[in-house]
Amino acid sequence: MSVSFDQVSQLDFAKGGGLIPAIVQHAGSGAVLMLGFMSREALHATLERRRVVFFSRSKQRLWEKGERSGNHLLLESIHADCDADTLLLTAWPQGPVCHTGTRTCFGDGPHTAAEGLGFLAELKRILERRIVERPEGSYTARLYAQGLKRIAQKVGEEGLEVALAAVAETDEKLVGETADLLFHLLLLLEARNLPLERVVAELEARHAERIKI
């Protein structure tokens, strides 16, 4: 269940003595960032501010993540589980999540294969910002300004370099060239206003139809 102001009353805060567990997941990579607890007031504050607010059991008050460090969690979505007694939040972290300085409260390394691949979603978000903000010296902004045809040409060039590296270069060279190709493919999709998720959905549909991939 997606949670909005109207759905807060449907959640079971009584089971946890007025608090409900809230798992926070990276909106891009899918990494599990941390676990906190929310009161009804903390949930309302989160929905109002669009930044994640917990109820601190040690401080016995509302506590906005990043209120001192500035490493806020920008809210993307909130969903309740089937029993309406646990929340799953997706958010965009604005720096290290853990007080120890690590990316998550469970350490820095990816814990699933999907989490590692999830950086593509984060890269997509970075490209979007470069296109809008156009910072000085940005390769992305400069190439995007040259137009769709030039980006498409770069994709062709990078594809050829991947093929050549596959048959005549080291593994390291092939990995590097493949990274270049993926980068330019993402930029090409941005130039055509096509989300990466649409490509993934196409692959999923082909798999569902038992088409050989």
C-alpha positions in Angstrom: 0.0 0.0 0.0 1.4 3.4 -1.0 1.2 5.7 2.0 -0.1 9.3 1.8 -1.6 11.5 4.5 -5.0 9.8 3.9 -3.6 6.4 4.6 -1.7 7.1 7.8 -4.8 6.3 9.9 -4.8 2.8 8.4 -1.4 1.9 9.9 -1.1 -0.2 13.0 1.1 1.9 15.4 -0.4 0.2 18.5 1.4 -3.1 17.9 4.7 -1.4 18.4 3.7 0.8 21.3 3.1 3.8 19.1 6.1 3.2 16.9 6.4 1.4 13.5 9.6 0.1 11.9 10.7 2.0 8.8 13.2 0.4 6.4 14.9 2.9 4.1 16.0 1.8 0.7 18.1 3.8 -1.9 15.7 4.9 -4.6 18.3 4.3 -7.3 20.4 1.3 -6.4 17.9 -0.5 -4.2 20.5 -0.7 -1.4 19.0 -1.1 2.1 20.3 2.1 3.8 19.1 1.8 7.4 16.3 0.9 9.8 14.5 3.4 12.0 11.3 3.9 13.8 8.4 6.3 13.1 5.6 7.6 15.3 2.5 8.9 13.7 4.0 12.4 14.1 7.3 11.4 12.5 5.4 10.0 9.5 3.4 13.2 9.1 6.6 15.2 9.3 8.2 13.0 6.6 5.3 13.5 4.3 5.2 17.2 4.8 9.0 17.9 4.5 9.7 15.2 1.9 12.8 14.4 4.0 12.9 11.3 6.3 12.0 12.0 9.9 12.2 9.3 12.6 11.2 9.1 16.2 14.5 8.8 18.2 14.1 6.3 21.0 17.2 7.5 22.7 16.4 11.2 22.4 12.6 10.6 22.8 11.8 13.2 20.1 11.4 13.6 16.4 14.7 13.4 14.6 15.3 14.3 11.0 18.0 12.2 9.4 20.9 14.7 8.6 19.7 17.5 10.9 23.3 18.0 12.1 25.4 16.4 9.3 23.3 17.7 6.4 23.1 14.1 5.0 19.4 14.1 4.6 17.3 11.4 3.0 15.1 12.9 0.3 11.9 11.0 0.2 10.8 9.3 -3.0 8.0 7.0 -1.8 6.5 5.2 1.2 4.8 1.8 1.2 3.3 -0.2 4.0 3.5 -4.0 4.2 0.5 -6.4 4.1 -0.1 -6.1 7.8 0.2 -2.3 7.8 2.7 -2.5 10.7 6.0 -1.9 8.8 7.1 0.8 6.3 9.4 0.7 3.3 10.7 4.1 2.3 12.7 4.8 -0.8 14.9 7.9 -0.6 17.9 9.7 -2.2 20.7 10.0 0.4 22.6 13.3 0.4 25.8 11.8 1.7 26.9 8.9 3.9 23.9 7.5 5.7 25.7 5.9 8.7 27.2 8.0 11.5 30.5 6.0 10.9 30.7 7.6 7.5 29.8 4.5 5.5 27.3 4.6 2.6 24.7 2.5 4.5 24.3 1.4 8.1 25.3 -2.1 6.9 28.6 -1.1 5.4 29.8 0.1 2.0 29.8 -3.0 -0.2 26.9 -4.1 -2.3 25.0 -7.0 -0.7 23.1 -8.1 -3.8 23.9 -8.4 -7.5 21.0 -6.0 -8.3 22.5 -3.4 -5.9 25.7 -3.3 -7.9 23.9 -2.9 -11.2 21.6 -0.3 -9.5 24.4 2.3 -10.0 23.1 2.7 -13.6 20.0 4.3 -12.1 22.2 6.6 -10.0 24.3 7.4 -13.1 21.1 8.2 -15.0 20.2 10.7 -12.3 23.7 12.3 -12.5 23.3 12.7 -16.3 20.0 14.4 -15.7 21.6 16.9 -13.4 24.5 17.6 -15.7 22.0 18.3 -18.6 20.0 20.7 -16.5 22.7 22.4 -14.6 25.4 22.4 -17.4 28.4 22.9 -15.1 31.5 24.3 -16.6 33.9 21.6 -17.8 31.2 18.8 -17.9 31.8 16.4 -20.7 28.2 15.3 -20.5 26.8 18.8 -20.8 29.2 19.6 -23.7 28.3 16.4 -25.7 24.5 16.8 -25.0 24.7 20.4 -26.4 26.1 19.0 -29.7 22.8 17.3 -30.3 21.4 13.8 -30.9 23.3 13.0 -34.0 26.7 13.6 -32.3 25.6 11.4 -29.3 24.5 8.7 -31.7 27.8 8.9 -33.5 29.6 8.5 -30.2 27.5 5.4 -29.4 28.6 3.9 -32.8 32.2 4.7 -32.1 32.1 3.2 -28.6 30.4 0.1 -29.9 33.1 -0.5 -32.4 35.8 0.0 -29.7 34.0 -2.6 -27.6 34.0 -5.1 -30.4 37.7 -4.5 -31.2 38.6 -4.8 -27.5 36.7 -8.1 -27.2 38.9 -9.8 -29.8 42.3 -8.1 -29.4 42.6 -6.4 -26.0 42.9 -7.3 -22.3 39.9 -7.9 -20.0 40.7 -4.5 -18.4 40.5 -2.7 -21.7 37.2 -4.5 -22.6 35.7 -3.5 -19.3 36.8 0.1 -19.8 35.4 0.3 -23.3 32.1 -1.3 -22.2 31.8 1.3 -19.5 32.2 4.0 -22.1 29.5 2.4 -24.3 27.0 2.1 -21.4 27.6 5.8 -20.5 26.9 7.0 -24.0 23.9 4.7 -24.3 22.4 6.2 -21.2 23.1 9.7 -22.5 21.5 8.8 -25.9 18.3 7.6 -24.1 18.2 10.9 -22.1 18.5 12.8 -25.4 15.5 10.9 -26.7 13.6 11.3 -23.4 13.5 7.6 -23.0 13.9 6.1 -19.5 16.3 3.3 -18.9 13.4 1.5 -17.2 11.7 1.2 -20.5 14.6 -0.8 -21.9 14.6 -3.1 -18.8 10.8 -3.6 -19.2 11.4 -4.6 -22.8 14.0 -7.2 -21.7 11.6 -8.5 -19.0 8.7 -8.8 -21.6 11.0 -10.8 -23.9 11.9 -13.1 -21.1 8.2 -13.5 -20.1 7.4 -14.4 -23.7 10.2 -17.0 -23.7 12.1 -15.3 -26.5 15.7 -16.4 -26.4 17.9 -13.7 -25.2 
